[in-house]
Amino acid sequence: MKSSQDILQDTFERKHSYLRISLTEKCNLRCTYCMPEAGIPLTPMRHLMNSEELYTIAKTFVDLGVNKIRLTGGEPLVRKDFKDILHQLSTLPVTLSITTNGVLIDKYIKDLQQANMQNITISLDSLKQEKFKQITRRDEFQKVKENIDLLLAYNFKVKINVVLIKGFNDDEIIDFINLTKNTPINVRFIEFMPFDGNQWNREKLVPHKQVLDIIYATYPLQVNKLTDAPNDTSKNYTITDFKGSFGLISSITNPFCDTCNRIRLTADGKIKNCLFSGDELSLLEPLRDGKNIVPIIKKAIANKKFARAGMDTPEKIDNPELHTANRSMISIGG
């Protein structure tokens, strides 16, 4: 029988110590690769985790061996009880971080500091105001830019996530690299991934190798490989004499499944053992019924496939029927 510390180890001997919690399906932006154009039907509030339930489930994971929690959404900062959730989770012995679009981050600077949250990831897919408006369907570029500067002024460790889409923002790769020249940020280029409703196809993909070729061509003999942290999703680099760094997250062309240590908890309290998986098990319903949720967590981890929920070939990745078996990104949590 597995000990409590082994319940989060799957059949491939991967130990899962990183929990990503989606706080809400709602967002104040409408990014095309994340939210279907027609939006999504929102889960009724009574079927979502309240702050106490969220804390109880998170603590269960921590007791089993989770030592890192990231808050996601939707947009986590639109949740009205965000401060309460942040305070509760800050009492757990974990490293707390958050992924946000940055529009509201200025309202929570002090709260993030008090929670000892130092790592902030901002989703930003263009440095051009009109293009930002096009992909997010909202005109908030200046606000996000100001808030990134504010985070840096308060000495937060800032990462910027850039989802690259061929023909849309791949011409900005060097512009993003140049952001790292004088500021200690980490820019991460993410391959466009397939989810329900985001019109994915391989022609929109900007592969890992192509991104590196563009950077090497601009900065020959100046690109330096960094040592990646254990279980890191990105391959990290820096340009000689630049203060910041950049990374490549290649879930499609060069997946990192062999070292995956991540579990996801959706806003409606369901555990997903893989971002690409349509299979989910509810933790919220049995919790409300007074049942032990540990056996359900154990089952979800044991059922985890080795690579991308079984989409381990280009043919499977290209099959739209497999994409629609999953949720849209906004209801999963980034």
C-alpha positions in Angstrom: 0.0 0.0 0.0 1.3 3.4 -0.9 2.3 5.8 1.8 0.8 9.3 1.8 4.0 10.6 0.2 3.7 8.1 -2.7 0.0 8.8 -3.6 1.1 11.6 -5.9 3.6 9.3 -7.7 2.2 7.9 -11.0 3.0 4.6 -12.7 5.9 6.3 -14.5 7.5 7.2 -11.2 6.8 10.9 -11.6 6.2 12.7 -8.3 3.6 15.4 -8.5 4.5 18.3 -6.2 3.0 21.2 -8.2 -0.7 22.1 -8.0 -2.3 24.7 -10.3 -5.6 26.0 -9.0 -8.1 27.8 -11.3 -10.0 30.3 -9.2 -12.6 31.2 -11.8 -13.7 30.6 -15.4 -14.4 34.4 -15.7 -11.9 36.8 -17.4 -11.8 40.5 -18.1 -10.1 39.8 -21.5 -11.2 37.5 -24.4 -8.0 36.1 -25.8 -8.7 34.2 -29.0 -6.5 31.1 -28.2 -8.1 30.8 -24.7 -11.7 31.7 -25.0 -14.0 30.6 -27.9 -15.4 33.6 -29.9 -18.9 32.9 -28.6 -17.7 32.6 -25.0 -18.4 29.6 -22.8 -21.4 28.8 -20.6 -20.3 29.6 -17.1 -20.7 27.1 -14.3 -23.3 28.2 -11.8 -21.7 29.6 -8.6 -23.1 26.8 -6.4 -21.0 24.3 -8.4 -17.8 26.2 -7.9 -15.4 25.8 -4.9 -15.9 28.5 -2.2 -12.8 29.7 -0.5 -13.0 27.3 2.4 -13.5 24.3 0.1 -10.6 25.5 -2.1 -8.4 25.7 1.0 -9.4 22.3 2.3 -8.6 20.6 -1.1 -5.4 22.5 -1.4 -4.3 21.5 2.1 -5.1 17.9 1.3 -2.7 18.1 -1.6 0.0 19.8 0.5 -0.4 17.0 3.1 0.3 14.5 0.3 3.5 16.3 -0.8 2.6 19.3 -2.9 5.1 22.2 -2.2 4.2 24.6 -4.9 0.8 26.2 -5.8 0.0 28.5 -8.7 -3.2 30.4 -9.0 -4.7 30.7 -12.4 -8.0 31.3 -14.1 -9.8 32.6 -16.2 -8.4 35.7 -14.6 -7.8 34.9 -10.9 -7.9 38.5 -9.8 -11.5 39.0 -10.9 -12.6 36.7 -8.1 -14.2 38.9 -5.4 -12.8 36.8 -2.5 -9.3 36.7 -4.0 -7.8 38.4 -0.9 -9.3 35.8 1.4 -8.1 32.9 -0.8 -4.6 34.4 -1.0 -4.4 34.8 2.8 -5.6 31.3 3.5 -3.2 29.7 1.1 -0.3 31.7 2.4 -0.6 29.8 5.7 0.4 26.6 3.9 4.0 25.5 3.6 4.2 26.1 -0.1 5.7 28.4 -2.7 2.8 30.5 -4.0 2.7 32.1 -7.5 0.1 33.4 -9.9 -0.5 33.7 -13.6 -2.6 36.8 -14.5 -3.2 39.1 -17.5 -2.0 41.9 -15.3 -4.9 44.3 -15.8 -5.8 44.4 -12.1 -2.5 43.5 -10.4 -1.9 47.1 -9.1 -4.9 46.6 -6.7 -3.2 43.7 -5.0 0.5 44.6 -4.7 0.4 44.9 -0.9 -1.6 41.7 -0.5 0.8 39.7 -2.7 3.7 41.0 -0.6 2.0 40.1 2.6 1.4 36.6 1.3 5.1 36.4 0.4 4.3 35.8 -3.2 7.3 36.8 -5.3 6.7 35.1 -8.6 4.3 36.7 -11.0 3.6 35.6 -14.5 1.9 38.0 -16.9 0.3 36.8 -20.1 1.2 39.2 -22.8 1.1 38.2 -26.5 2.0 41.5 -28.2 3.9 44.6 -27.5 1.8 46.5 -30.0 -1.3 48.2 -28.7 -3.6 47.5 -31.7 -2.4 43.9 -32.0 -3.0 43.4 -28.3 -6.5 44.7 -28.7 -7.0 42.3 -31.6 -6.0 39.2 -29.7 -7.6 40.1 -26.4 -10.7 41.8 -27.8 -10.1 44.5 -25.2 -8.0 47.8 -25.1 -6.0 47.3 -21.9 -2.4 47.3 -23.3 -1.2 50.5 -21.5 -2.6 49.2 -18.2 -0.8 45.9 -18.5 2.4 47.7 -19.5 2.2 50.0 -16.5 1.5 47.1 -14.1 4.5 45.2 -15.4 6.7 48.2 -14.6 5.0 48.5 -11.2 5.8 44.8 -10.4 9.4 45.4 -11.3 9.6 48.5 -9.2 8.4 46.4 -6.2 11.1 43.8 -7.0 8.7 41.0 -7.9 10.2 38.2 -10.1 8.3 38.7 -13.4 7.8 36.3 -16.2 6.0 37.1 -19.4 4.2 34.3 -21.2 3.9 34.8 -25.0 1.7 32.4 -27.0 3.2 32.5 -30.5 0.9 32.2 -33.5 2.4 32.2 -37.0 1.5 35.2 -39.0 0.2 37.1 -36.0 3.0 37.8 -33.5 6.0 35.8 -34.6 7.4 39.0 -36.1 7.7 40.3 -32.5 10.1 37.6 -31.2 13.1 39.9 -31.2 11.1 42.8 -29.7 10.3 40.5 -26.7 13.9 39.4 -26.5 15.0 43.0 -26.3 12.8 43.5 -23.3 15.3 41.4 -21.4 18.2 43.7 -22.2 17.7 46.2 -19.3 15.1 44.5 -17.1 15.5 41.2 -15.1 12.4 39.6 -16.6 12.0 36.1 -18.1 10.1 36.0 -21.4 8.7 32.6 -22.3 7.6 31.7 -25.8 4.8 29.1 -25.7 3.8 27.0 -28.7 0.2 27.4 -29.6 -1.7 24.4 -28.2 -5.0 22.8 -29.2 -8.1 23.3 -27.0 -11.8 23.2 -27.6 -13.0 26.2 -29.6 -9.6 27.9 -30.3 -9.3 26.9 -34.0 -5.9 25.3 -33.6 -4.1 23.8 -36.6 -0.4 23.0 -37.2 0.0 25.8 -39.7 -0.4 28.3 -36.9 2.4 26.7 -34.9 5.8 28.4 -34.4 8.1 25.5 -33.5 10.8 25.7 -30.8 13.6 25.4 -33.3 12.3 28.2 -35.5 12.2 30.6 -32.6 15.8 29.7 -31.7 16.9 30.2 -35.3 15.4 33.7 -35.4 17.2 34.6 -32.1 20.5 33.1 -33.2 20.3 35.0 -36.5 19.9 38.3 -34.6 22.4 37.6 -31.8 25.0 35.3 -33.2 27.5 33.9 -30.6 25.6 35.7 -27.9 22.9 33.2 -27.0 23.8 31.2 -23.8 22.0 28.1 -22.5 21.1 28.3 -18.8 20.7 25.4 -16.5 17.1 24.5 -16.2 15.5 23.8 -12.9 14.2 20.3 -12.1 10.7 19.7 -13.7 11.0 23.0 -15.6 8.6 23.3 -18.5 10.9 25.7 -20.4 14.4 25.5 -21.9 16.0 28.7 -20.7 18.6 31.0 -22.3 20.1 34.5 -22.0 21.8 36.9 -24.3 25.3 38.0 -23.3 25.2 41.0 -21.0 21.4 41.1 -20.9 19.8 41.4 -17.4 16.9 39.1 -18.2 16.4 35.8 -19.9 14.1 33.9 -22.2 12.6 30.4 -22.4 10.9 28.1 -24.8 7.9 26.0 -23.9 7.4 23.5 -26.6 4.4 21.3 -25.6 3.8 20.3 -29.2 7.2 19.8 -30.9 9.4 18.9 -27.9 7.2 17.9 -25.0 8.5 17.7 -21.5 6.1 15.0 -20.2 8.9 12.7 -18.9 9.5 15.2 -16.0 6.0 16.4 -15.5 5.1 17.1 -11.8 1.9 19.2 -12.3 -1.7 18.6 -11.3 -4.6 20.8 -12.1 -7.7 21.7 -10.0 -10.5 23.4 -11.9 -12.7 26.1 -10.5 -15.5 23.6 -10.2 -13.3 21.3 -8.1 -12.2 18.7 -10.6 -8.8 17.2 -10.7 -7.1 17.0 -14.2 -3.9 15.0 -14.3 -2.9 16.6 -17.6 -3.5 19.8 -19.4 -4.5 17.9 -22.5 -6.8 15.4 -20.8 -10.6 15.4 -21.1 -10.8 13.0 -18.2 -11.6 14.7 -14.9 -12.6 13.5 -11.4 -14.6 15.6 -9.1 -13.2 16.3 -5.6 -15.7 19.0 -4.7 -18.8 16.7 -4.8 -17.4 14.0 -2.5 -15.9 16.7 -0.2 -19.4 18.2 0.2 -20.7 14.7 1.0 -18.1 14.3 3.8 -16.1 11.7 1.9 -12.4 11.2 1.8 -11.0 12.7 -1.4 -7.5 11.1 -1.1 -8.6 7.8 -2.9 -9.9 10.0 -5.8 -6.7 11.9 -6.0 -4.8 8.6 -6.0 -6.9 7.3 -8.9 -6.4 10.4 -11.0 -2.7 10.2 -10.6 -2.6 6.5 -11.3 -4.6 7.1 -14.6 -2.1 9.7 -15.9 -0.7 8.7 -19.3 2.9 9.2 -20.2 2.5 12.0 -22.8 -0.2 14.6 -23.5 -3.1 12.4 -22.3 -2.3 9.8 -24.9 -1.8 12.3 -27.8 1.7 11.0 -28.3 1.9 11.2 -32.1 1.5 14.1 -34.6 -1.6 12.4 -36.0 -3.3 12.4 -32.7 -2.4 16.1 -32.0 -3.8 17.0 -35.4 -7.1 15.2 -34.7 -9.7 17.9 -33.9 -12.0 15.4 -32.3 -9.4 14.9 -29.5 -9.2 18.7 -28.9 -13.0 19.0 -28.4 -12.9 16.1 -25.9 -11.2 18.6 -23.6 -12.4 21.9 -22.2 -11.5 25.3 -23.6 -8.4 26.8 -22.0 -10.3 29.4 -20.0 -12.2 26.7 -18.1 -9.2 24.6 -17.4 -6.9 27.2 -15.9 -3.6 28.1 -17.6 
